Amino acid sequence: MPYVPSRQAKGIRQALRPCETKVLPLRDVIVNGNGVKKKTLRTETHGKSRFASRLRVVLRPAGQARQHGWLILDGRAVPVALGRAGIRADKREGDGATPRGIWHAREVRYRADRVPRPITGLPALRTRRGDGWCDDPRDGRYNCLVRLPVGASHEEMWREDGLYDLVVVLDYNSCPRRAWRGSAVFMHIARGAFEPTAGCVAFRPADLRRLLARLNQATVIEII
């Protein structure tokens, strides 16, 4: 997610309840902080499409290394922006960290009024005006898609800055969802200068589309 201060949460603490978005069966992506390693992307064939079974994002070893990384895609290094706090295994809500671990892509959401439907092995869903994502740990819809208005802190998915024109939803903190462990961890479009995110992984639009063409729900995303 881009760094946007959360709105004041309202309401009382509720038990977390199932999200509206159904989590489908999933399975293999990697992120490392030891410098760029030239490694060819291994792919597998599924019908007429080729989907990645293993990807590697490597943090830069110098400068603001913890906020920038590399994705090795089709044998070349693709720059990405990471969370402003770098990568952490103990991510908490609002800490600005990209979560370390093994995750899966659940779906991609896109602005049909701005971009064509992406070519991908993931479920592709249109973002609607009024879509939001709850980031209030005290609300039962925490880390779920919601319809606005909603009486809880949230992000707007229908954005004017274009960062969410393409959004890959990861399964971080989804099954089960745990309060305060972080929400709205996406892969999305980066700002022009690759500014750090609030915990997401951000790409140039063309690179994100190239990645989407390799992804399905069996792809493992490992952030190390």
N, C-alpha and C positions, 0 to 999 in steps of 0.2 A: 504494500500500500504506500502511496506517497505520504509524506509527513504532513498531516493536517491535525491541529489540536482537536481533541474530542469535545463534543458538546456536553453540557451538563446533563448527567443522567437523572432520570426521573423515576418515580415509582418505588416499589418495595422489592426486596430480594425474592426471587422466585426459583423454584427448582428447574434445572435445565431440562428442556423437553426436545423431542426430535425436531430436526430442521425440516423445512419444507422441501429442500433439495434432497432427493434420494441418493444415497451413497451406493454406487454399483460395485460389484466384485472387482478387485484390483490386483496387480502384481508388481518392474525394474527401473535413476539419474544421479551424478556424484559431484560434491563441491569441496575443494582442498585449499589450504593456505601455504603450500610449500613452493610456489613458483610455477610457471607455465611448463607443462610437459607436452611435447608434440606427440599426440597419440591419435591414431585414426579411429573415428567413430565406428563401433561395431553395430551392424544393423541386421534385422531379420526380415524376411519377406512374408507378407500376409496378403494373399490375393494379389491385387495389382499395386498395393502400396507397400513402402518400406518404412518400418517403425523402429525407433532406437530402443535397444535393450539396455544400453549403458551410455551415459553422458558424464562429462567431468567439467565442473566449474572450478577454476583454480584462482586463488587470491593473488594479487600482485605482491611481490616481495618487498617493494619500496614505496615511498611516498605515503599516501593515504590508503595503504594496502587493504586495511580491514573493510573499507567502504567500496572497494572495486574488485572485480574478479574477471575471470575468463571462462568461457564455455568452449570446450573443444568440440566443434561441429563440422562434420565432413572433412576432418583433417586440418582444420584451421581454427585459430583462437578468435573467439567472438567476445568483445568487451561487454560487461554487464555492470550495472550498479547494484550494490547490496545495501543492507540496512546501515544507518548512520552509526550504529554501535558494533558493526561487524557481525561475525557469526558466533552464536552462543548455544550451548546445549540446554541451558536453563532459562529459556526465553520466558518473559513475563509481559503481560499486557502493558503497552506503552513504552517499553524499554528501547525500541528502535533497533532491535537485533533481528537478523535473519536466523531462523532456527536450524541448528545442526541436527542431522538425522537422515533417515530414509523415508521419503514421501512418494506420493503418487499424484498424478494429474487426474482430477475427477471429471472436469468439463472445461470448455472454453465459452466465454460470453463475449459478444461482439455488438457494436453499434451498427445496425443494418443501414442507418441513414448516412453513415460515413464510410464504412468499409465493406467490401464484399464478404460473403460467408467464407471463412477460412477453410482451406483444404487440410484435413486432419482426421486422425482415427478416433478423436475424442467426440463425445456429444457436443454439438455446437448450438448454443441457445442465444436468442436475441436479448440484449439488454433493453429493458423498457423504461420509459420515463416514469419516475416514481420508485424505481428499484433502489434498495439500500442494503447495507450489511451491518448487522448489529455488532458493536464492539463494547457493549456494556456488560461486564462480568456479573453484575447483579441481576441481569435480566434472563429469563428463561429462553430467549431467542439468541443468546450469545453465540457469536461466530456462525450465524445463519443469514441467509438472504431474507430480507423483510420488505414489505411494501410500506412506503411512506404515505402520510406521516406516522411516526411511531414514537411512543413516549419513553424513549431510551436513547442513549448515546449511539451514534451510528455513522457510517460513511455513506455518501451518495455514490451510487454506481453510474448514474447518468451525469457525466462530468463535461464541462466546457473546455477543459485544457487538453483533451484527447488522450490522456494517459490510460484511460480505461476503454478506449475504442476496441482493444483486444485484451482480454483478461483470462489467464489460465488459473482456475481455482485448484489449489492443492488441498490434500486431505489432512494437512497439519491440524492437530487438535480437533478432530472431527468425530472419531469413533474410539473411545468416548470423548465428548467435549468436557474440558475441565475449566472451571472458572479461573480467571487471571493468568492462564497459560498462553494467551495470545490469540489473536483473531485476524481474519482478512489477510492471510499470507498468500499472495498471488505472484504470478509472473505477468508483467504488463509492460507497456511502452514506457521508455525512459524519457526524462527531460533532455533537452538538447545537449547540456553539458555533463550528462551522466551524474546528476546530483544524487546524493544518497537517498535511499528510501526510508520508510518507517519500519522496514522488515521484509519487504518483498524483494524479488529479483527482477530488474528492469532491463529491457533490450531496445535496440533500434527496431523500428517496425519491420523492416525487411528480414532481420535476423530472427525476430519472434515468429514471423510467418514460416521461415525456413525450418525452425524448430518444430512448429505445430505440425508440419507435414511429416514429421518423424514420430510424433507422439500418439500413443493410445493409452488405454487404461491399464495395460500390462507393463508400461514403462516405469522403471524405478528411478527416482530422483534422489540422489544421495548428496547431501550437503555436508562436507567434512572440513 
